[in-house]
Amino acid sequence: MELLVGDAAVTRSNGAGGDPQDEAYERADRNQKERERLGETVRVVFHALIIALVIRTFLFQPFNIPSGSMIPTLLVGDYLFVSKYSYGFTHYSFPFSPPIFSGRILGSDLRRGDVVVFRLPKDDSIDYIKRVVGLPGDKIQMIDGVLNINGEPVKRDRIDDFITDDDGAVQRVKQYRETMSNGASYNTLDLTDNGFYDNTPVYNVPPDHYFMMGDNRDNSTDSRVLSQVGYVPYENIIGRAQIIFFSIKDGTHAWEIWRWPWDVRWSRLFTLVR
């Protein structure tokens, strides 16, 4: 076998004692290939990170549900994608929320009935997920457990009880189907009659703010609690909940793969959030 070195041709020995110069070239060649493979790996990882960052910032961000305030729409253990582009972008759209600008870019209006993720006004390091029930300028009030918007009760129909057995005990809860004037329709729960927030004063939603409520009406800290949530600024809206991509029973961790056959809620996978 011949190896070109400069302008001369050197014949490589096939014997036990190879030419030291040939071995040096082989080592250099291997080292060069290893550097090229490492460089290619670094480039692939870098590009993957950039793509993931772009998707998370401008398209979709995953969230999981840690509490029962949105039952029956969302259950503890649901994992869902939130579309970041639905209402435009604020500095909260970016990782770590750098205060690089104020207001919204490419903003669009929220609709009554949308399920949205937002930054808690009282502590903007915390994400909340609730349903939009009040728009800027609306008057919101709960009367005997019925949602009233601008003096008109929202249509509410009694449907079959919501039944859960995630904790091992079967529980039945009164369930209603609410339908708003814009056609948005969803289910809500009524755990107790004459609950603490079943009768409230009138809430006047300020300009550029929204009124949020959980579907689990007696077990939700939302805009009715002015001292903890209150009215949500438009700028604090992160995005709209779109689809449940994974769901596992409360008390089971997603990484416990060996429990998936029994604890994954297979029927909830890839269902739209309404």
Phi and psi in degrees as GROMACS dihedral restraints (atoms count N, CA, C in turn):
[ dihedral_restraints ]
;  ai    aj    ak    al  type     phi  dphi    fc
    3     4     5     6     1  -113.6    20    10
    4     5     6     7     1   143.5    20    10
    6     7     8     9     1  -124.8    20    10
    7     8     9    10     1   124.3    20    10
    9    10    11    12     1   -79.3    20    10
   10    11    12    13     1   124.3    20    10
   12    13    14    15     1  -125.0    20    10
   13    14    15    16     1   108.8    20    10
   15    16    17    18     1    62.4    20    10
   16    17    18    19     1  -128.0    20    10
   18    19    20    21     1   -98.9    20    10
   19    20    21    22     1     0.3    20    10
   21    22    23    24     1  -104.7    20    10
   22    23    24    25     1   153.9    20    10
   24    25    26    27     1  -106.3    20    10
   25    26    27    28     1   125.3    20    10
   27    28    29    30     1  -113.3    20    10
   28    29    30    31     1   130.7    20    10
   30    31    32    33     1   -87.4    20    10
   31    32    33    34     1   124.0    20    10
   33    34    35    36     1   -80.8    20    10
   34    35    36    37     1   133.9    20    10
   36    37    38    39     1   -77.4    20    10
   37    38    39    40     1   138.6    20    10
   39    40    41    42     1   -93.5    20    10
   40    41    42    43     1     6.2    20    10
   42    43    44    45     1   -79.4    20    10
   43    44    45    46     1  -177.1    20    10
   45    46    47    48     1   -68.0    20    10
   46    47    48    49     1   -37.3    20    10
   48    49    50    51     1   -98.4    20    10
   49    50    51    52     1    93.6    20    10
   51    52    53    54     1   -73.8    20    10
   52    53    54    55     1   164.4    20    10
   54    55    56    57     1   -66.1    20    10
   55    56    57    58     1   125.2    20    10
   57    58    59    60     1   -57.1    20    10
   58    59    60    61     1   -34.0    20    10
   60    61    62    63     1   -66.8    20    10
   61    62    63    64     1   -39.6    20    10
   63    64    65    66     1   -63.0    20    10
   64    65    66    67     1   -43.4    20    10
   66    67    68    69     1   -63.9    20    10
   67    68    69    70     1   -35.8    20    10
   69    70    71    72     1   -64.5    20    10
   70    71    72    73     1   -41.0    20    10
   72    73    74    75     1   -64.4    20    10
   73    74    75    76     1   -40.3    20    10
   75    76    77    78     1   -63.9    20    10
   76    77    78    79     1   -42.9    20    10
   78    79    80    81     1   -62.7    20    10
   79    80    81    82     1   -41.8    20    10
   81    82    83    84     1   -63.4    20    10
   82    83    84    85     1   -38.7    20    10
   84    85    86    87     1   -65.8    20    10
   85    86    87    88     1   -43.1    20    10
   87    88    89    90     1   -63.2    20    10
   88    89    90    91     1   -42.6    20    10
   90    91    92    93     1   -62.8    20    10
   91    92    93    94     1   -38.4    20    10
   93    94    95    96     1   -65.1    20    10
   94    95    96    97     1   -42.9    20    10
   96    97    98    99     1   -65.7    20    10
   97    98    99   100     1   -38.2    20    10
   99   100   101   102     1   -64.3    20    10
  100   101   102   103     1   -40.4    20    10
  102   103   104   105     1   -64.6    20    10
  103   104   105   106     1   -38.9    20    10
  105   106   107   108     1   -65.6    20    10
  106   107   108   109     1   -41.3    20    10
  108   109   110   111     1   -64.9    20    10
  109   110   111   112     1   -41.6    20    10
  111   112   113   114     1   -63.2    20    10
  112   113   114   115     1   -43.4    20    10
  114   115   116   117     1   -61.9    20    10
  115   116   117   118     1   -40.5    20    10
  117   118   119   120     1   -65.3    20    10
  118   119   120   121     1   -40.4    20    10
  120   121   122   123     1   -62.4    20    10
  121   122   123   124     1   -44.1    20    10
  123   124   125   126     1   -61.4    20    10
  124   125   126   127     1   -41.9    20    10
  126   127   128   129     1   -64.0    20    10
  127   128   129   130     1   -43.0    20    10
  129   130   131   132     1   -62.8    20    10
  130   131   132   133     1   -45.3    20    10
  132   133   134   135     1   -63.5    20    10
  133   134   135   136     1   -42.5    20    10
  135   136   137   138     1   -61.8    20    10
  136   137   138   139     1   -47.0    20    10
  138   139   140   141     1   -63.1    20    10
  139   140   141   142     1   -39.3    20    10
  141   142   143   144     1   -62.9    20    10
  142   143   144   145     1   -40.8    20    10
  144   145   146   147     1   -65.4    20    10
  145   146   147   148     1   -40.6    20    10
  147   148   149   150     1   -63.2    20    10
  148   149   150   151     1   -44.9    20    10
  150   151   152   153     1   -62.4    20    10
  151   152   153   154     1   -43.8    20    10
  153   154   155   156     1   -62.4    20    10
  154   155   156   157     1   -39.9    20    10
  156   157   158   159     1   -65.1    20    10
  157   158   159   160     1   -42.5    20    10
  159   160   161   162     1   -63.9    20    10
  160   161   162   163     1   -45.4    20    10
  162   163   164   165     1   -62.1    20    10
  163   164   165   166     1   -45.4    20    10
  165   166   167   168     1   -65.7    20    10
  166   167   168   169     1   -36.9    20    10
  168   169   170   171     1   -79.6    20    10
  169   170   171   172     1   -40.8    20    10
  171   172   173   174     1  -112.6    20    10
  172   173   174   175     1   -16.5    20    10
  174   175   176   177     1  -117.3    20    10
  175   176   177   178     1   -77.0    20    10
  177   178   179   180     1  -134.0    20    10
  178   179   180   181     1   143.8    20    10
  180   181   182   183     1  -130.0    20    10
  181   182   183   184     1   133.9    20    10
  183   184   185   186     1   -81.6    20    10
  184   185   186   187     1   144.5    20    10
  186   187   188   189     1  -137.8    20    10
  187   188   189   190     1   156.9    20    10
  189   190   191   192     1  -123.1    20    10
  190   191   192   193     1   157.1    20    10
  192   193   194   195     1  -100.1    20    10
  193   194   195   196     1   113.5    20    10
  195   196   197   198     1   -97.1    20    10
  196   197   198   199     1   -10.7    20    10
  198   199   200   201     1  -134.4    20    10
  199   200   201   202     1   170.0    20    10
  201   202   203   204     1   -97.5    20    10
  202   203   204   205     1    19.8    20    10
  204   205   206   207     1   -69.5    20    10
  205   206   207   208     1   -19.0    20    10
  207   208   209   210     1  -108.6    20    10
  208   209   210   211     1    11.3    20    10
  210   211   212   213     1   -63.2    20    10
  211   212   213   214     1   137.7    20    10
  213   214   215   216     1   -93.5    20    10
  214   215   216   217     1    -3.2    20    10
  216   217   218   219     1   -65.7    20    10
  217   218   219   220     1   -46.3    20    10
  219   220   221   222     1  -126.5    20    10
  220   221   222   223     1   135.5    20    10
  222   223   224   225     1  -107.8    20    10
  223   224   225   226     1   154.7    20    10
  225   226   227   228     1   -59.4    20    10
  226   227   228   229     1   128.2    20    10
  228   229   230   231     1   100.5    20    10
  229   230   231   232     1    -2.8    20    10
  231   232   233   234     1   -76.0    20    10
  232   233   234   235     1   142.1    20    10
  234   235   236   237     1  -119.6    20    10
  235   236   237   238     1   129.9    20    10
  237   238   239   240     1  -139.6    20    10
  238   239   240   241     1   160.7    20    10
  240   241   242   243     1  -101.1    20    10
  241   242   243   244     1   136.0    20    10
  243   244   245   246     1  -112.4    20    10
  244   245   246   247     1   127.1    20    10
  246   247   248   249     1   -79.6    20    10
  247   248   249   250     1   120.8    20    10
  249   250   251   252     1   -79.5    20    10
  250   251   252   253     1   -21.7    20    10
  252   253   254   255     1   -87.3    20    10
  253   254   255   256     1    -9.4    20    10
  255   256   257   258     1   -59.0    20    10
  256   257   258   259     1   -38.7    20    10
  258   259   260   261     1  -120.0    20    10
  259   260   261   262     1    14.9    20    10
  261   262   263   264     1    88.2    20    10
  262   263   264   265     1  -169.1    20    10
  264   265   266   267     1  -129.1    20    10
  265   266   267   268     1   142.8    20    10
  267   268   269   270     1  -126.7    20    10
  268   269   270   271     1  -178.5    20    10
  270   271   272   273     1   -66.6    20    10
  271   272   273   274     1   -18.0    20    10
  273   274   275   276     1   -72.1    20    10
  274   275   276   277     1   -13.1    20    10
  276   277   278   279     1   -72.6    20    10
  277   278   279   280     1   -20.5    20    10
  279   280   281   282     1   -93.5    20    10
  280   281   282   283     1   149.6    20    10
  282   283   284   285     1   -55.6    20    10
  283   284   285   286     1   135.5    20    10
  285   286   287   288     1    69.4    20    10
  286   287   288   289     1     2.4    20    10
  288   289   290   291     1    49.7    20    10
  289   290   291   292     1    54.5    20    10
  291   292   293   294     1   -65.0    20    10
  292   293   294   295     1   134.5    20    10
  294   295   296   297     1   -77.0    20    10
  295   296   297   298     1    62.6    20    10
  297   298   299   300     1   -86.1    20    10
  298   299   300   301     1   -17.5    20    10
  300   301   302   303     1  -161.9    20    10
  301   302   303   304     1   166.6    20    10
  303   304   305   306     1  -116.9    20    10
  304   305   306   307     1   163.2    20    10
  306   307   308   309     1    80.5    20    10
  307   308   309   310     1  -164.5    20    10
  309   310   311   312     1  -121.5    20    10
  310   311   312   313     1   149.7    20    10
  312   313   314   315     1  -111.5    20    10
  313   314   315   316     1   133.7    20    10
  315   316   317   318     1    58.2    20    10
  316   317   318   319     1    38.7    20    10
  318   319   320   321     1   -70.1    20    10
  319   320   321   322     1   148.7    20    10
  321   322   323   324     1  -138.5    20    10
  322   323   324   325     1   161.0    20    10
  324   325   326   327     1   -77.2    20    10
  325   326   327   328     1   146.4    20    10
  327   328   329   330     1   -80.6    20    10
  328   329   330   331     1   154.0    20    10
  330   331   332   333     1  -114.6    20    10
  331   332   333   334     1   147.4    20    10
  333   334   335   336     1   -57.6    20    10
  334   335   336   337     1   133.8    20    10
  336   337   338   339     1    99.3    20    10
  337   338   339   340     1   -14.2    20    10
  339   340   341   342     1   -66.0    20    10
  340   341   342   343     1   142.3    20    10
  342   343   344   345     1   -98.8    20    10
  343   344   345   346     1   119.6    20    10
  345   346   347   348     1  -130.3    20    10
  346   347   348   349     1   153.9    20    10
  348   349   350   351     1  -101.0    20    10
  349   350   351   352     1   136.0    20    10
  351   352   353   354     1  -144.5    20    10
  352   353   354   355     1   161.5    20    10
  354   355   356   357     1   -84.4    20    10
  355   356   357   358     1   131.5    20    10
  357   358   359   360     1   -59.9    20    10
  358   359   360   361     1   124.1    20    10
  360   361   362   363     1   -58.8    20    10
  361   362   363   364     1   -33.7    20    10
  363   364   365   366     1   -78.3    20    10
  364   365   366   367     1   -19.3    20    10
  366   367   368   369     1  -156.7    20    10
  367   368   369   370     1    94.9    20    10
  369   370   371   372     1   -76.5    20    10
  370   371   372   373     1    13.3    20    10
  372   373   374   375     1   -92.7    20    10
  373   374   375   376     1    -3.4    20    10
  375   376   377   378     1  -111.6    20    10
  376   377   378   379     1   132.9    20    10
  378   379   380   381     1   -94.1    20    10
  379   380   381   382     1   135.9    20    10
  381   382   383   384     1  -121.1    20    10
  382   383   384   385     1   155.9    20    10
  384   385   386   387     1  -131.2    20    10
  385   386   387   388     1   124.9    20    10
  387   388   389   390     1  -147.7    20    10
  388   389   390   391     1   179.4    20    10
  390   391   392   393     1  -104.2    20    10
  391   392   393   394     1   138.4    20    10
  393   394   395   396     1   -75.8    20    10
  394   395   396   397     1   120.8    20    10
  396   397   398   399     1  -118.7    20    10
  397   398   399   400     1   -21.3    20    10
  399   400   401   402     1  -129.0    20    10
  400   401   402   403     1   133.7    20    10
  402   403   404   405     1   -99.9    20    10
  403   404   405   406     1   167.9    20    10
  405   406   407   408     1   -53.9    20    10
  406   407   408   409     1   130.4    20    10
  408   409   410   411     1    90.9    20    10
  409   410   411   412     1   -10.5    20    10
  411   412   413   414     1   -71.8    20    10
  412   413   414   415     1   155.7    20    10
  414   415   416   417     1  -111.5    20    10
  415   416   417   418     1   119.1    20    10
  417   418   419   420     1  -113.8    20    10
  418   419   420   421     1   136.8    20    10
  420   421   422   423     1  -153.6    20    10
  421   422   423   424     1   144.1    20    10
  423   424   425   426     1  -101.9    20    10
  424   425   426   427     1   127.3    20    10
  426   427   428   429     1  -128.7    20    10
  427   428   429   430     1   112.4    20    10
  429   430   431   432     1    53.7    20    10
  430   431   432   433     1    39.9    20    10
  432   433   434   435     1    82.1    20    10
  433   434   435   436     1     1.3    20    10
  435   436   437   438     1  -104.8    20    10
  436   437   438   439     1   130.5    20    10
  438   439   440   441     1   -73.3    20    10
  439   440   441   442     1   127.6    20    10
  441   442   443   444     1  -117.1    20    10
  442   443   444   445     1   132.4    20    10
  444   445   446   447     1  -121.9    20    10
  445   446   447   448     1   119.2    20    10
  447   448   449   450     1    53.3    20    10
  448   449   450   451     1    42.5    20    10
  450   451   452   453     1    82.9    20    10
  451   452   453   454     1    -1.1    20    10
  453   454   455   456     1  -114.3    20    10
  454   455   456   457     1   130.1    20    10
  456   457   458   459     1   -70.2    20    10
  457   458   459   460     1   138.8    20    10
  459   460   461   462     1   -74.0    20    10
  460   461   462   463     1   136.0    20    10
  462   463   464   465     1   -58.1    20    10
  463   464   465   466     1   129.6    20    10
  465   466   467   468     1  -138.9    20    10
  466   467   468   469     1   122.5    20    10
  468   469   470   471     1  -117.6    20    10
  469   470   471   472     1   134.1    20    10
  471   472   473   474     1   -72.5    20    10
  472   473   474   475     1   130.3    20    10
  474   475   476   477     1  -126.1    20    10
  475   476   477   478     1  -175.6    20    10
  477   478   479   480     1   -57.3    20    10
  478   479   480   481     1   147.8    20    10
  480   481   482   483     1   -58.1    20    10
  481   482   483   484     1   148.0    20    10
  483   484   485   486     1   -83.6    20    10
  484   485   486   487     1   129.2    20    10
  486   487   488   489     1  -118.1    20    10
  487   488   489   490     1   129.8    20    10
  489   490   491   492     1  -133.1    20    10
  490   491   492   493     1   147.5    20    10
  492   493   494   495     1  -141.7    20    10
  493   494   495   496     1    24.4    20    10
  495   496   497   498     1   -58.8    20    10
  496   497   498   499     1   -34.1    20    10
  498   499   500   501     1   -91.2    20    10
  499   500   501   502     1     9.9    20    10
  501   502   503   504     1    94.1    20    10
  502   503   504   505     1   -13.9    20    10
  504   505   506   507     1  -116.2    20    10
  505   506   507   508     1   131.4    20    10
  507   508   509   510     1   -73.1    20    10
  508   509   510   511     1   130.4    20    10
  510   511   512   513     1  -129.2    20    10
  511   512   513   514     1   133.6    20    10
  513   514   515   516     1  -112.2    20    10
  514   515   516   517     1   131.6    20    10
  516   517   518   519     1  -129.7    20    10
  517   518   519   520     1   139.0    20    10
  519   520   521   522     1   -61.4    20    10
  520   521   522   523     1   135.8    20    10
  522   523   524   525     1  -128.7    20    10
  523   524   525   526     1   141.0    20    10
  525   526   527   528     1  -128.8    20    10
  526   527   528   529     1   152.9    20    10
  528   529   530   531     1  -106.9    20    10
  529   530   531   532     1   112.2    20    10
  531   532   533   534     1   -95.3    20    10
  532   533   534   535     1   140.0    20    10
  534   535   536   537     1  -132.2    20    10
  535   536   537   538     1   119.7    20    10
  537   538   539   540     1   -85.6    20    10
  538   539   540   541     1   168.8    20    10
  540   541   542   543     1   -63.7    20    10
  541   542   543   544     1   -24.4    20    10
  543   544   545   546     1   -87.6    20    10
  544   545   546   547     1     3.8    20    10
  546   547   548   549     1    96.9    20    10
  547   548   549   550     1   -11.1    20    10
  549   550   551   552     1   -61.8    20    10
  550   551   552   553     1   130.5    20    10
  552   553   554   555     1  -136.2    20    10
  553   554   555   556     1   138.0    20    10
  555   556   557   558     1  -161.9    20    10
  556   557   558   559     1   166.0    20    10
  558   559   560   561     1   -99.8    20    10
  559   560   561   562     1   144.9    20    10
  561   562   563   564     1  -130.3    20    10
  562   563   564   565     1   160.1    20    10
  564   565   566   567     1  -111.5    20    10
  565   566   567   568     1   149.1    20    10
  567   568   569   570     1  -127.5    20    10
  568   569   570   571     1    94.3    20    10
  570   571   572   573     1   -68.8    20    10
  571   572   573   574     1   -41.1    20    10
  573   574   575   576     1  -138.5    20    10
  574   575   576   577     1   145.9    20    10
  576   577   578   579     1   -74.0    20    10
  577   578   579   580     1   142.6    20    10
  579   580   581   582     1    54.9    20    10
  580   581   582   583     1    46.5    20    10
  582   583   584   585     1   -65.4    20    10
  583   584   585   586     1   170.9    20    10
  585   586   587   588     1   -59.0    20    10
  586   587   588   589     1   -35.6    20    10
  588   589   590   591     1  -111.3    20    10
  589   590   591   592     1    25.0    20    10
  591   592   593   594     1   -76.7    20    10
  592   593   594   595     1   -21.2    20    10
  594   595   596   597     1  -133.6    20    10
  595   596   597   598     1   120.4    20    10
  597   598   599   600     1  -133.0    20    10
  598   599   600   601     1   165.7    20    10
  600   601   602   603     1   -70.6    20    10
  601   602   603   604     1   176.6    20    10
  603   604   605   606     1   -80.3    20    10
  604   605   606   607     1   130.4    20    10
  606   607   608   609     1  -101.5    20    10
  607   608   609   610     1   123.1    20    10
  609   610   611   612     1   -98.2    20    10
  610   611   612   613     1   109.1    20    10
  612   613   614   615     1   -72.9    20    10
  613   614   615   616     1   121.7    20    10
  615   616   617   618     1   -69.1    20    10
  616   617   618   619     1   165.0    20    10
  618   619   620   621     1   -57.9    20    10
  619   620   621   622     1   144.1    20    10
  621   622   623   624     1    60.8    20    10
  622   623   624   625     1    25.9    20    10
  624   625   626   627     1  -131.8    20    10
  625   626   627   628     1   162.0    20    10
  627   628   629   630     1  -132.6    20    10
  628   629   630   631     1   156.3    20    10
  630   631   632   633     1  -109.7    20    10
  631   632   633   634     1   124.0    20    10
  633   634   635   636     1  -114.6    20    10
  634   635   636   637     1   143.4    20    10
  636   637   638   639     1  -140.1    20    10
  637   638   639   640     1   149.9    20    10
  639   640   641   642     1   -85.8    20    10
  640   641   642   643     1   152.8    20    10
  642   643   644   645     1   -73.0    20    10
  643   644   645   646     1   -23.0    20    10
  645   646   647   648     1   -88.2    20    10
  646   647   648   649     1    80.0    20    10
  648   649   650   651     1   -58.5    20    10
  649   650   651   652     1   -33.2    20    10
  651   652   653   654     1   -93.0    20    10
  652   653   654   655     1     3.4    20    10
  654   655   656   657     1  -139.1    20    10
  655   656   657   658     1    49.0    20    10
  657   658   659   660     1  -143.0    20    10
  658   659   660   661     1   122.7    20    10
  660   661   662   663     1   -88.6    20    10
  661   662   663   664     1   107.3    20    10
  663   664   665   666     1  -139.0    20    10
  664   665   666   667     1  -155.3    20    10
  666   667   668   669     1   -64.6    20    10
  667   668   669   670     1   -16.8    20    10
  669   670   671   672     1   -65.4    20    10
  670   671   672   673     1   -23.3    20    10
  672   673   674   675     1   -98.0    20    10
  673   674   675   676     1    89.4    20    10
  675   676   677   678     1   -62.8    20    10
  676   677   678   679     1   -30.3    20    10
  678   679   680   681     1   -75.5    20    10
  679   680   681   682     1   -16.8    20    10
  681   682   683   684     1  -117.6    20    10
  682   683   684   685     1   -34.8    20    10
  684   685   686   687     1  -123.9    20    10
  685   686   687   688     1   -68.0    20    10
  687   688   689   690     1    70.9    20    10
  688   689   690   691     1  -158.3    20    10
  690   691   692   693     1   -74.7    20    10
  691   692   693   694     1   138.8    20    10
  693   694   695   696     1  -102.1    20    10
  694   695   696   697     1   120.1    20    10
  696   697   698   699     1   -63.6    20    10
  697   698   699   700     1   146.1    20    10
  699   700   701   702     1   -54.7    20    10
  700   701   702   703     1   -37.1    20    10
  702   703   704   705     1   -64.5    20    10
  703   704   705   706     1   -23.7    20    10
  705   706   707   708     1   -83.3    20    10
  706   707   708   709     1    -5.9    20    10
  708   709   710   711     1   -72.9    20    10
  709   710   711   712     1   127.1    20    10
  711   712   713   714     1   -90.7    20    10
  712   713   714   715     1   -47.5    20    10
  714   715   716   717     1   174.4    20    10
  715   716   717   718     1  -177.7    20    10
  717   718   719   720     1  -104.8    20    10
  718   719   720   721     1   133.1    20    10
  720   721   722   723     1   -67.8    20    10
  721   722   723   724     1   130.1    20    10
  723   724   725   726     1  -116.6    20    10
  724   725   726   727     1   -52.3    20    10
  726   727   728   729     1  -148.7    20    10
  727   728   729   730     1   141.3    20    10
  729   730   731   732     1   -88.5    20    10
  730   731   732   733     1   117.4    20    10
  732   733   734   735     1  -101.1    20    10
  733   734   735   736     1   -12.3    20    10
  735   736   737   738     1  -159.0    20    10
  736   737   738   739     1   149.7    20    10
  738   739   740   741     1  -154.9    20    10
  739   740   741   742     1   131.3    20    10
  741   742   743   744     1  -138.4    20    10
  742   743   744   745     1   148.7    20    10
  744   745   746   747     1   -57.8    20    10
  745   746   747   748     1   146.7    20    10
  747   748   749   750     1   -59.1    20    10
  748   749   750   751     1   133.2    20    10
  750   751   752   753     1    99.8    20    10
  751   752   753   754     1   -12.7    20    10
  753   754   755   756     1  -108.2    20    10
  754   755   756   757     1   134.5    20    10
  756   757   758   759     1   -86.0    20    10
  757   758   759   760     1   145.5    20    10
  759   760   761   762     1   -61.3    20    10
  760   761   762   763     1   -27.4    20    10
  762   763   764   765     1   -80.4    20    10
  763   764   765   766     1    -6.7    20    10
  765   766   767   768     1   -82.8    20    10
  766   767   768   769     1    72.7    20    10
  768   769   770   771     1   -59.2    20    10
  769   770   771   772     1   -33.1    20    10
  771   772   773   774     1   -65.3    20    10
  772   773   774   775     1   -14.9    20    10
  774   775   776   777     1   -98.9    20    10
  775   776   777   778     1    -4.0    20    10
  777   778   779   780     1   -56.7    20    10
  778   779   780   781     1   -45.4    20    10
  780   781   782   783     1   -55.2    20    10
  781   782   783   784     1   -30.0    20    10
  783   784   785   786     1  -102.3    20    10
  784   785   786   787     1   -30.9    20    10
  786   787   788   789     1  -104.2    20    10
  787   788   789   790     1   -15.2    20    10
  789   790   791   792     1   -72.0    20    10
  790   791   792   793     1   134.5    20    10
  792   793   794   795     1   -86.8    20    10
  793   794   795   796     1    83.7    20    10
  795   796   797   798     1   -59.7    20    10
  796   797   798   799     1   -33.6    20    10
  798   799   800   801     1   -69.9    20    10
  799   800   801   802     1   -16.8    20    10
  801   802   803   804     1   -91.4    20    10
  802   803   804   805     1   -13.0    20    10
  804   805   806   807     1   -64.4    20    10
  805   806   807   808     1   133.0    20    10
  807   808   809   810     1    61.5    20    10
  808   809   810   811     1    35.1    20    10
  810   811   812   813     1   -98.3    20    10
  811   812   813   814     1   144.5    20    10
  813   814   815   816     1   -77.0    20    10
  814   815   816   817     1   148.8    20    10
  816   817   818   819     1   -90.8    20    10
  817   818   819   820     1   121.6    20    10
